[in-house]
């Protein structure tokens, strides 16, 4: 008796939207095409597994002191760059030095990255051991080591002035599962039409089964979808409902969960009605999240009643916001003296139960959700005005000065979350992203203790406290978490990623994808 097993060979072509510019882990932050290619070509000390949980990559193991201020990382000794040179501690020193050096800011290295590394001392113990010394305790530090590494023997002599212009940004040398071979130029438009990669036969986690990976580039998502229909590509990421539904008849679909959530954040300083506890609770109870997902996303999003959900470390189903209960919401407002007027909108004393919800323009899904919320909340006597802004205007004129009553927006997070940047009182003003301006003593204490705590059991207790405070105070109405819809040809097998912290992390198991099969005796 024989069975089919994965074999080496085959070509996989994926549609990317946009133009590649910097296939460099320190410059790829502003382009999804760059980030995807960088994930395939480069590797970091750590990465996330197919459940979104941190694991070692180039690092073999690590040690951390009791104060969570000194992390010693031991490197694998079988990792080589695509040109054959060995990966050593010098490459880690070089990469982190560039990340922290303000001179490279003008060359495109983000200020956020510089702030991460600015106060961290990196010491070479030997060729395969590096120590990271932090100023403050940080239990989440290792997540920073997912940063892709640059080869010191190539980038060591490239100055900040040359950094952005170096040919290695378009012809990269990394240590990841795929290596750069060539690129195709569309002579007519003088644009890159494709990147050709081949499997890294010396990849330390095993040579990828698929021999050739081709990235085709398209100006829009619609053009990329058309390319799938025309047989030009065998894989594509889509987000619009109509694209997902139209491709479902000709493609396999992998629905991959993301930890990021959308919520309506309340600014209780700007809006008097939203400062009332019963109003925020009533709004949460009057929100039919299931209906929103059914009408806007079908199955391509999941309900959220908290930043935490099933699959996120620390999730506790007993401390989430209440589910849909319109009658309960009306009863609560009645009890607290919010009376309906002739127009059915409630008031209490001189305060009319009305506010403005701000959203980004040119996003049909968000606009539809805002209108559904407006309709649902009007049924309990709340008047909502929806105001759209272009992306630049929303960020500069509304979010930065915190000039809004309510904001429909997203929080980025991980499956092993650190809520301090999202919900600490220290982050309530720009450039922080605590959009609800939430400043709760118990919450702040829990968040501060979390990053100082080494014990996993103690961290779980702190996670529960954080969920309790968000449930009790309701600084926001949590709505949904989008899913990543990966459509691909049925010939592609072995894709196992179920949860990813970012879209490009879907390549975590790329070396296990396969097209060719062989028969072996069982």
Secondary structure, DSSP 8 states (H G I E B T S, - for coil): -EEEEE-S--EEEEEEES-----STTTGGG-HHHHHHHHHH--BSEEE-TTS-EEESSEEEEEE-TTS-EEEEEE-SS-B-TTS-B--HHHHHHHHHHHH-GGGTTTT--HHHHHHHTT-EEEEEETTEEEEE-SS--TTGGGGGGSB---HHHHTT--HHHHTT-GGGTS---SSSEEEEEEEEETTTTEEEEEEEEE-TT-TT---S--EEEEEEESSHHHHHHHHHTTS-SEEEE-SHHHHHHHTTTSEEEEEEE--EEEEEE-TTT-SGGGSHHHHHHHHHT--HHHHHHHHTTTSEEE-SSS--TTSTT--TTSS-----HHHHHHHHHHTT-EE-TTS-EEETTEESEEEEEEESS-HHHHHHHHHHHHHHHTTT-EEEEEEE-HHHIIIIIITTT--SEEEEEE---SS---HHHH-GGGSSTTS--TT----HHHHHHHHHHTT---HHHHHHHHHHHHHHHHHH-SEEEEEEEEEEEEE-TT-B-----EESSGGGGGGGGGG-BS-EEEEE-
